[in-house]
Amino acid sequence: MLFRDRTDKTLFDGLAISQETMQCEEYMGKYPVIFISLKDVDGLRFEDASVGIMGKKPSF
């Protein structure tokens, strides 16, 4: 599921956005989407959490 070349419109079934048919037809599947999950990132400070995000401490 890294790259998808199609749009699954059933994902929005039952949601208010699915009623906006003009907007859905105009925008859905036209722009790339980047999904980033931070659920496994741990740390009380940004410096600590950045190791889980970037794999190294920030240099600033």
DSSP file (Angstrom, degrees, kcal/mol; ACC not computed):
  #  RESIDUE AA STRUCTURE BP1 BP2  ACC     N-H-->O    O-->H-N    N-H-->O    O-->H-N    TCO  KAPPA ALPHA  PHI   PSI    X-CA   Y-CA   Z-CA
    1    1 A M              0   0    0      0, 0.0     3,-0.1     0, 0.0     0, 0.0   0.000 360.0 360.0 360.0  21.4    0.0    0.0    0.0
    2    2 A L        +     0   0    0      1,-0.3     2,-0.4     0, 0.0     0, 0.0   0.947 360.0  19.0 -68.0 -48.5    3.0    2.3   -0.5
    3    3 A F        -     0   0    0      2,-0.0     2,-0.4     0, 0.0    -1,-0.3  -0.987  69.2-170.0-126.1 133.1    1.8    3.7   -3.8
    4    4 A R        -     0   0    0     -2,-0.4     3,-0.0    -3,-0.1     0, 0.0  -0.967  12.6-169.8-119.9 137.3   -1.8    3.6   -5.1
    5    5 A D  S    S+     0   0    0     -2,-0.4     2,-0.3     2,-0.0    -1,-0.1   0.205  70.7  57.1-108.4  15.1   -2.7    4.6   -8.6
    6    6 A R  S    S-     0   0    0      2,-0.0     2,-0.5     0, 0.0    23,-0.1  -0.930  76.5-121.1-139.6 165.3   -6.5    4.5   -7.9
    7    7 A T        -     0   0    0     -2,-0.3     2,-1.1    21,-0.1     3,-0.1  -0.925  12.0-149.0-111.1 129.2   -9.0    6.2   -5.6
    8    8 A D    >   -     0   0    0     -2,-0.5     3,-1.5     1,-0.2     4,-0.2  -0.787  16.7-179.9 -96.0  92.8  -11.2    4.2   -3.3
    9    9 A K  G >  S+     0   0    0     -2,-1.1     3,-1.4     1,-0.3    -1,-0.2   0.692  72.3  74.0 -69.6 -18.5  -14.3    6.4   -3.1
   10   10 A T  G >  S+     0   0    0      1,-0.3     3,-1.4     2,-0.2    -1,-0.3   0.696  77.9  78.5 -68.4 -16.1  -16.0    3.9   -0.8
   11   11 A L  G <  S+     0   0    0     -3,-1.5    -1,-0.3     1,-0.3    -2,-0.2   0.802  97.0  44.2 -58.5 -29.3  -13.7    5.2    2.0
   12   12 A F  G X  S+     0   0    0     -3,-1.4     3,-2.1    -4,-0.2     6,-0.5   0.329  80.7 134.7-101.4   5.6  -15.9    8.2    2.3
   13   13 A D  T <  S+     0   0    0     -3,-1.4     3,-0.1     1,-0.3     4,-0.1  -0.323  75.9  15.9 -57.6 133.3  -19.3    6.5    2.2
   14   14 A G  T 3  S+     0   0    0      1,-0.3    -1,-0.3     2,-0.1     2,-0.2   0.336 101.7 113.9  85.7  -7.0  -21.6    7.8    4.9
   15   15 A L  S X  S-     0   0    0     -3,-2.1     3,-1.3     1,-0.1     4,-0.4  -0.652  77.7-116.7 -96.3 155.8  -19.5   10.9    5.5
   16   16 A A  G >  S+     0   0    0      1,-0.3     3,-1.6    -2,-0.2     4,-0.5   0.833 111.9  63.5 -58.9 -34.1  -20.7   14.5    4.7
   17   17 A I  G >  S+     0   0    0      1,-0.3     3,-1.2     2,-0.2    -1,-0.3   0.804  91.1  65.9 -63.6 -27.4  -18.0   14.9    2.1
   18   18 A S  G <  S+     0   0    0     -3,-1.3    -1,-0.3    -6,-0.5    -2,-0.2   0.717  94.9  58.9 -68.0 -18.3  -19.5   12.2    0.0
   19   19 A Q  G <  S+     0   0    0     -3,-1.6     2,-1.7    -4,-0.4    -1,-0.3   0.675  86.2  80.3 -80.3 -18.2  -22.5   14.4   -0.5
   20   20 A E    <>  +     0   0    0     -3,-1.2     4,-2.4    -4,-0.5    -1,-0.2  -0.552  58.8 166.1 -86.9  72.4  -20.3   17.1   -2.1
   21   21 A T  H  >  +     0   0    0     -2,-1.7     4,-2.6     1,-0.2     5,-0.2   0.850  68.7  53.4 -64.3 -36.9  -20.2   15.3   -5.4
   22   22 A M  H  > S+     0   0    0     -3,-0.2     4,-2.0     2,-0.2    -1,-0.2   0.937 112.5  44.3 -64.1 -44.8  -18.8   18.3   -7.4
   23   23 A Q  H  >>S+     0   0    0      2,-0.2     4,-2.5     1,-0.2     5,-0.5   0.903 113.2  51.6 -65.7 -40.9  -15.9   18.7   -5.0
   24   24 A C  H  X5S+     0   0    0     -4,-2.4     4,-2.1    -7,-0.2    -2,-0.2   0.935 112.5  45.1 -61.7 -46.1  -15.2   15.0   -4.9
   25   25 A E  H  <5S+     0   0    0     -4,-2.6    -1,-0.2     1,-0.2    -2,-0.2   0.862 116.2  47.3 -65.7 -34.9  -15.2   14.7   -8.7
   26   26 A E  H  <5S+     0   0    0     -4,-2.0    -2,-0.2    -5,-0.2    -1,-0.2   0.879 129.3  15.9 -75.5 -38.0  -13.0   17.8   -9.0
   27   27 A Y  H >X5S+     0   0    0     -4,-2.5     3,-2.1    -5,-0.1     4,-0.6   0.751  89.8 107.6-111.3 -29.3  -10.3   17.0   -6.4
   28   28 A M  T 3<<S+     0   0    0     -4,-2.1   -21,-0.1    -5,-0.5   -19,-0.1  -0.332  97.3   1.9 -64.4 126.1  -10.4   13.3   -5.4
   29   29 A G  T 34 S+     0   0    0      2,-0.2    -1,-0.3    -2,-0.1    -2,-0.1   0.509 106.7  99.2  81.2   5.2   -7.5   11.4   -6.8
   30   30 A K  T <4 S+     0   0    0     -3,-2.1    -2,-0.1     1,-0.1    -3,-0.1   0.679  76.6  48.8 -97.2 -19.8   -5.9   14.5   -8.4
   31   31 A Y  S  < S-     0   0    0     -4,-0.6    -2,-0.2     0, 0.0    -1,-0.1  -0.939  85.9-110.6-124.9 142.8   -3.3   15.3   -5.8
   32   32 A P        -     0   0    0      0, 0.0     2,-0.4     0, 0.0    -2,-0.1  -0.386  28.8-151.1 -69.4 148.8   -0.7   13.1   -4.0
   33   33 A V        -     0   0    0     -2,-0.1     2,-0.5     2,-0.0     0, 0.0  -0.982   3.0-156.1-123.3 131.7   -1.3   12.3   -0.4
   34   34 A I        -     0   0    0     -2,-0.4     2,-0.5     2,-0.0     0, 0.0  -0.936   8.6-160.6-108.3 124.9    1.5   11.6    2.1
   35   35 A F        -     0   0    0     -2,-0.5     2,-0.5     2,-0.0    -2,-0.0  -0.920  10.4-180.0-108.4 124.6    0.6    9.6    5.2
   36   36 A I        -     0   0    0     -2,-0.5     2,-0.5     2,-0.0    -2,-0.0  -0.989  10.9-158.4-125.6 124.3    2.9    9.8    8.2
   37   37 A S        -     0   0    0     -2,-0.5     3,-0.2     1,-0.1    -2,-0.0  -0.886  13.5-179.9-104.0 130.9    2.1    7.9   11.4
   38   38 A L    >   +     0   0    0     -2,-0.5     3,-1.4     1,-0.1    -1,-0.1   0.154  50.2 112.5-108.9  15.8    3.7    9.0   14.6
   39   39 A K  T 3  S+     0   0    0      1,-0.3    -1,-0.1     3,-0.0    -2,-0.0   0.788  80.7  42.9 -64.4 -28.1    2.1    6.3   16.8
   40   40 A D  T 3  S+     0   0    0     -3,-0.2     2,-0.4    12,-0.1    -1,-0.3   0.380  87.6 109.8 -98.6   4.5    5.4    4.5   17.5
   41   41 A V    <   -     0   0    0     -3,-1.4     2,-0.4     2,-0.0     8,-0.1  -0.670  50.0-169.5 -82.7 131.0    7.4    7.7   18.2
   42   42 A D        +     0   0    0     -2,-0.4    10,-0.3     6,-0.2     2,-0.2  -0.934  27.0 102.2-124.2 144.2    8.3    8.1   21.8
   43   43 A G        -     0   0    0     -2,-0.4    -2,-0.0     6,-0.1     3,-0.0  -0.488  51.8-137.0 152.0 140.9    9.8   11.0   23.7
   44   44 A L  S    S+     0   0    0     -2,-0.2     2,-0.3     5,-0.0    -1,-0.1   0.696  94.1  46.3 -87.1 -21.0    8.8   13.8   26.1
   45   45 A R  S  > S-     0   0    0      1,-0.1     4,-2.5     0, 0.0     3,-0.3  -0.858  87.3-117.5-119.6 156.3   10.9   16.4   24.3
   46   46 A F  H  > S+     0   0    0     -2,-0.3     4,-2.6     1,-0.2     5,-0.2   0.890 114.4  57.8 -57.6 -40.6   11.2   17.1   20.6
   47   47 A E  H  > S+     0   0    0      1,-0.2     4,-0.6     2,-0.2    -1,-0.2   0.889 110.5  42.8 -59.3 -39.9   14.9   16.2   20.7
   48   48 A D  H >> S+     0   0    0     -3,-0.3     3,-0.7     1,-0.2     4,-0.7   0.905 115.2  48.5 -72.7 -42.3   14.1   12.7   22.0
   49   49 A A  H >X S+     0   0    0     -4,-2.5     4,-1.3     1,-0.2     3,-0.6   0.823 100.0  66.7 -68.2 -30.8   11.1   12.2   19.6
   50   50 A S  H 3X>S+     0   0    0     -4,-2.6     4,-3.4     1,-0.3     5,-0.7   0.790  91.9  62.5 -63.9 -26.0   13.1   13.3   16.6
   51   51 A V  H <X5S+     0   0    0     -3,-0.7     4,-1.3    -4,-0.6    -1,-0.3   0.909 105.6  45.9 -63.7 -40.2   15.3   10.2   17.0
   52   52 A G  H <<5S+     0   0    0     -4,-0.7    -1,-0.2    -3,-0.6    -2,-0.2   0.770 119.8  41.1 -71.7 -26.0   12.2    8.1   16.3
   53   53 A I  H  <5S+     0   0    0     -4,-1.3    -2,-0.2     3,-0.1    -3,-0.2   0.925 133.9  15.2 -85.8 -51.3   11.2   10.3   13.4
   54   54 A M  H  <5S-     0   0    0     -4,-3.4    -3,-0.2     2,-0.3    -2,-0.2   0.569  95.8-119.5-104.8 -12.2   14.4   10.9   11.6
   55   55 A G  S  <<S+     0   0    0     -4,-1.3     2,-0.3    -5,-0.7    -4,-0.2   0.509  87.8  59.6  84.5   3.6   16.7    8.3   13.2
   56   56 A K  S    S-     0   0    0     -6,-0.7    -2,-0.3     0, 0.0    -1,-0.2  -0.983  91.0 -90.6-155.1 161.5   19.1   11.0   14.6
   57   57 A K        -     0   0    0     -2,-0.3    -9,-0.1     1,-0.1   -10,-0.1  -0.459  52.6 -99.5 -71.7 146.5   19.1   14.0   16.9
   58   58 A P        -     0   0    0      0, 0.0    -1,-0.1     0, 0.0    -7,-0.0  -0.334  22.8-141.7 -66.1 151.2   18.4   17.4   15.3
   59   59 A S              0   0    0      1,-0.2    -2,-0.0    -3,-0.1     0, 0.0   0.249 360.0 360.0-100.0  13.2   21.4   19.5   14.6
   60   60 A F              0   0    0      0, 0.0    -1,-0.2     0, 0.0     0, 0.0   0.463 360.0 360.0 -97.6 360.0   20.0   22.9   15.5
